[in-house]
Amino acid sequence: MVRSVFALYVAAAATTAIAGILHLMLGPGSLGFNVNNGIFFIISGIVQIFWIIPMLARWGKLWYFAGIVGTIILIAMWAITRIPSNPITGRGGPVNAMAIATETFQLAFIGLAVAIIIYERMKRLDSSTATGLPMKKKSVMILAVIVVAIVLAGLFVPMSMGRPMGQPPGQPGQPPGQPGQPPGQFGGPQQFPTQTTASTNQTCTLTPSLIEVEGTPQQTEGPYFIDEKLNRSDIRPDPSDGSVQEGVPLRLAIHVYDVDDGSCIPLYGAHVDIWHANYQGLYSDILEAGTAGKKYLRGYQVTDNNGTVQFTTAYPGWYEGRALHIHIKVRTFEESEKMFEWTSQFYLNDSITAQVHEQSPYSNHGQPDTTNNQDGIFTGPSSDGLVQNNSGERLMLDLTKDEQGYLGTFNVVVDASQQSE
């Protein structure tokens, strides 16, 4: 009987600890794009892990009630923020596997804590001797050390591990190089310095139109580039499960040119990667977002003789603090060696974005909270140092109506004569 009752306290401690660890795993990664959410996850996680002590040390019903009420508040906040136009975030959040797991363990903790309160009341036992095994100060100190170790592990182990799973091996026709990326801060892929020599401030002339175009500025890669090596034009399907991302269709026609004595020369054989968030504002294959293993809205194409690649995707969604954007990376290779790399972001017209977000499924997420002119990366300098401010103005997609969706075109002008540093 004593062992079975003690197991009840252990189970309660375990469920709150696991829920806390899951919150801690989400916290650091969220700091990169939503500081408030990141801090909330970290504090919640630490408090939940701390509750191991009151449960195993059997501090009494006041502590049990406090744990139950706090956990109910966390669950209620999560449920409310899933509702579109809610009073907390103003938009509906996603439901993913990690969120479901966290809420399940929190519900389990509530049930176990209630069972402990009922047991102690029925037996009319003092909480410190409810199992006949009083908790000494030394044991409490040991528990405190365990709590600190779990908190540190929850915060730092996911960072040091990087991505939880390796990338699939390269397939024929995919860009060369080793699969996957080395780990970076907060468990995201490592960010590499901009190859500044890939940019140019020269202009060149397109033939036969004789249109003069400027060199295209680079912008930060961001934390979510993963070299998935998916050679495909339609990036909406998820090869992991066959599902297709919802959203307004968006076709992209990207033309890549190299500057040569004032002429725009089509860059043949370059690998052009694009990646962006879905209508919920979530990137695929990101542990903190609950999309690990998913590979939607990522892919690359190889430029043809005209320097052109085409993609079919869905109009991107938004996440807090950023205007809508699509990431792009252009690389050239000689066998297994990368010779050239240029990285930037494309932006979309705010008015069109607002119209798109009035439609399903975007409307469930609400209108974006940041316009182009409110985005610090859009209004800031280019990462290559060639544009001092408002670099995003030179990275606007040319959007036109296209059947049920839109067509976006862009001329990327680079200095491909420079090899990768």
GIMOBEL-V306054 format. One record per helix or strand of 3 or more residues. SS is the DSSP state (h for helix, s for strand). FROM is the first residue (numbers start at 1). TO is the last residue. Records with the same first field share a line. If there is no record, write none. Layout:
SS=FROM-TO ; FROM-TO
This chain:
h=2-31 ; 35-57 ; 61-80 ; 97-123 ; 127-129 ; 137-161 ; 185-187 ; 196-198 ; 287-289 ; 350-356 ; 362-364 ; 372-374 ; 376-379 ; 391-395
s=203-205 ; 212-214 ; 249-260 ; 263-266 ; 271-275 ; 298-302 ; 308-314 ; 325-334 ; 337-347 ; 398-402 ; 405-414
